[in-house]
Amino acid sequence: MYEYKLIRSKRKSISLEISKNLDIIVRSPYGFPKSEIDRFVTSKNDWITKNLEKIKARTEKYPSQVCHHHYQTL
């Protein structure tokens, strides 16, 4: 499982985001169990790997351009 930054807020869904500096960010509702968040991130390992590779390749090809966030929502 990847390490990630967890941001809890008033929301109804959980989402996964990869920032331009390749940080993995999970947004979750208050009170959502950490074990469920970990399970969600684990279930998205393939998506995370694929998008990290895309961002890295794009950054190598176009180093001066800013990469946009990639999102995955449950």
C-alpha positions, 0 to 999 in steps of 0.5 A, a space after each residue: 500500500 502507498 503512503 498517503 496524506 489524509 484530509 478529513 472534511 464535511 463530505 459524503 464520499 471518499 476520493 483519491 488524488 495524485 498531486 503534481 509533485 506525486 503526493 497521494 491525497 485521500 479525502 474522507 468524511 469525518 468519522 470514516 474508519 481508517 481501516 476502510 480508508 486503507 482498504 480503499 487505497 489498497 483497492 486502488 493500487 493499480 490506478 495509483 501505479 498507472 497514474 504515477 507512471 503517467 505523471 512521471 512520463 509526462 514530467 520527463 517529456 515536458 518538464 516545464 509544464 505543470 501536471 494537473 491532479 488526477 482524481 478517483 472517487 468512490 
